[in-house]
Every structure is written in C-alpha cells, then in structure tokens.
Amino acid sequence: MAELKSLKDVLKDELDEDEKEDIPTSFDVVGDIAVIKIPDSLIDKKHLIGESLLKVQGNVNTVLRQKSPVSGEFRTRGLEVIAGEEKTETTHKEYGCSFDVDLEEVYFSPRLAHERNRITQKVEDGEVITNMFAGVGCYSILAAVNSNPEKVYSIDKNEKAVEYMKRNIRKNKVGDKVIPVKGDARDVIDEYLIGKSDRVLMPLPEFARDFIDYAVKTVKPEGGVIHFYDYGEEPEVFEPSFEFIKDLDIDRSVELKDKAIVRSYAPNLYHVVLDLLLK
C-alpha cells in the first residue's frame, strides 16, 4: 500500500468536501510533539485530526491543538492534547544541541532554527555575547557549542524558562560559557553589563524597540553588533525598521551590516532582522 504523506490523504474518507477544504496544511514539530491550529469549522473533528497526524508523523507521540495565540509578557499560548501522550514537555534537537522545553510554559519556535544557526555562524572567537531574551537558551547554547565565544550572558524574565535554560546548559555541557540570569534585561544590563558586549541578541520582535537603548548600553565602547528583530509589512518590508533605527537618539554611529526576513507570520507580514554594527 502506498505511504500516506499528508493529513488530506489520511482524512479523505472521513470528512465531507467542505471540511476537506479546511484541513490545516501546516504544523510545527518540536521533539516528539506536533502543534497544530485547527479552524473553528473542524473543532468537533479535532481528535480525529490529531490521530491522523500521528499516522502522518511517525516520530510524533503527542499532538497539541493551539487554543490561543502567542501572547502576554512571556509569549506563551494555550494548548490541549488531542491525540497521543498527555504531555507538553519534550526534548528538541537542533544543530548538534538538545533542548528540554515545556511548550505551555515557555516560548519556543522550531521555525527559528535557521536564524539561530545564522547567528551562530557570525560569532567570532572570544566574543562576549548578551542575549536579552534567552528563553530556554537556544541561541545562547548553540553559539557556545558551535562557535567559540568567551561568555554568553543569557537573560530571561520567565522563571520557568530560566529553569529549563539551566537544565539545557548542563545537558549541553556549556556551563563554563553560558551564564543564565533571571531578570528584566534592562535591570541586568544596568547592574552588570554596561559596555561589556561584543554582540547583542534581541530575538523577540515584540519587545526589541522598547529595549534598544539597553542593547546599545551593553555594547563595548570600541564597538559591537546588535541583532535587532522587528516586524515588517509588504511592500516595504524593512523600511519601518530602518526608519526606527535612523531616528534613535544615541551617541554612536550605526551601520547596517545585513538584513533578512526570518519568517512570514501572516499574509504580507514578516518577522525581520537587522544586523547593526555600532562604532
């Protein structure tokens, strides 16, 4: 029998024609958990869809339905188990590293894997890095494992995220390089990190504009790089970000080294990054 490769294949005899049109075409896989959004028209078929997804994804043991959008200070979301094991915690592997994560307690997106690796490739030997929104430590740990920084100050305000970050630091054996810090990045920088960083990561576009002054503060007097994440909209995807940076009232010259679309998050709307060199 031919292998079934999609939800539509599995569900073709279970749904009527209108329902088939609404079958989700994408989902995230984190470790052995799949996370899927189901339209209101198919809510009563959620368990059927979950069981079908288990058949499609042989490496998945749990299917979660995303009940609410990512929101709030800690960027979490409502989830419910619709098939498989009753759990929200898993272990995700990426570019030679392993991360424990609870998808209901902390923010995590496997769709950022390429961007995390892009940043890692830019890290130079002996750099001091400040990660202002570190979550469970993915950017920080990947940089420590696959590059050669001196230190990575890995900050997050979410206590649960910091707990997982500490666990992941131990798991990936980078305790000599990655320093987990619980707190608001603004307070941490003011207290410990003014003028200490060669590279600053701001991987939450929701907060980057509010924190940019503190990213500038932590860059060394001789200069450094800030990875500034923001949102953009077609047709001028990067223009709002350029204008925001251009209008900053800081006593440093700023040069754009690189820019990229990280991912699409809605029609014509994008998560973007500017790599800024402060001199």
C-alpha positions, -999 to +999 in steps of 0.1 A: +000+000+000+013+035-009+026+055+021+002+082+033+020+115+032-005+142+043-034+149+065-056+151+034-046+116+024-055+102+058-087+121+062-101+118+026-127+093+035-135+108+070-146+143+060-171+159+036-159+181+007-163+214+026-145+201+056-116+188+034-111+224+022-104+235+058-078+208+067-047+226+081-018+224+058+010+232+082+020+224+118+051+226+140+070+196+152+090+201+184+108+170+196+081+143+196+052+168+198+033+183+169+014+216+174-014+224+151-040+251+147-075+238+138-101+261+123-135+265+141-152+246+114-133+214+123-132+217+161-156+188+165-131+167+145-101+177+165-094+143+179-098+126+145-073+152+131-049+145+160-050+108+155-045+113+117-014+135+123+001+107+145-002+084+114+014+110+091+043+118+115+059+086+127+083+104+151+054+122+169+039+108+201+017+138+211-005+162+191-014+195+207-040+219+195-031+256+198-062+271+215-050+307+217-024+329+200+011+335+215+006+364+239+015+380+272+048+390+287+062+355+285+049+349+249+030+316+259-001+301+243-030+278+253-026+242+243-046+210+246-037+174+239-059+160+211-040+127+205-012+106+219+006+110+252-007+136+278+022+160+279+035+194+269+072+188+276+096+173+251+133+173+240+141+191+208+173+186+188+189+212+166+223+216+150+240+192+174+223+206+206+195+192+227+168+214+244+142+204+270+112+226+267+076+228+280+056+243+252+028+255+276+052+273+300+077+290+277+081+304+242+097+282+217+095+280+179+113+254+157+108+278+128+136+299+141+162+271+137+177+286+105+180+321+121+196+306+153+222+289+131+228+320+111+237+340+142+259+312+155+279+313+122+286+350+128+300+346+163+338+352+164+364+337+188+365+352+222+333+373+219+312+384+249+276+380+240+245+393+257+212+375+248+185+398+262+155+374+257+171+340+260+141+317+267+153+281+273+187+291+260+187+280+223+206+309+207+230+311+237+238+274+238+240+269+200+266+298+200+285+282+228+286+247+213+291+256+176+313+287+179+338+299+204+326+329+225+342+337+258+309+343+276+272+344+268+251+363+293+217+346+288+188+367+303+152+359+307+124+371+330+103+339+329+113+318+359+102+286+341+123+295+310+154+301+332+148+267+349+148+250+315+178+271+304+198+259+333+189+223+326+198+228+289+232+244+298+240+213+319+227+189+292+249+205+265+279+210+288+284+247+283+283+258+319+318+274+315+305+298+288+267+304+292+257+323+323+219+321+330+204+353+345+168+356+357+155+392+354+145+420+332+172+426+306+171+464+313+179+459+350+205+432+344+224+454+319+223+485+341+236+465+371+262+443+354+267+446+317+272+483+306+300+483+280+306+446+282+293+431+250+307+424+215+274+411+203+238+416+215+208+394+206+173+407+207+153+378+194+118+389+205+105+415+179+076+422+202+099+439+227+130+449+207+120+486+201+114+491+239+148+476+248+170+490+221+186+517+243+198+490+267+212+469+239+232+500+229+244+504+265+258+469+267+279+473+236+316+478+243+330+514+238+351+501+209+320+488+191+300+457+185+270+442+168+233+442+177+209+418+161+177+438+161+144+418+154+113+436+143+082+433+122+078+444+086+050+446+060+049+445+023+057+462+000+085+479+021+093+451+044+124+467+061+116+504+058+098+508+092+128+492+109+153+513+090+134+545+100+132+534+136+170+528+138+177+560+119+157+581+144+174+567+175+189+593+198+223+577+206+258+590+205+271+561+184+273+557+146+253+528+133+260+508+101+237+482+086+257+451+081+230+427+070+192+423+069+170+393+065+134+381+065+133+355+093+099+341+085+063+350+075+038+351+103+007+364+085-002+373+049+022+401+038+036+404+074+071+393+083+095+388+112+127+405+102+162+411+115+187+439+110+224+432+119+237+466+132+273+475+137+278+501+164+311+520+161 
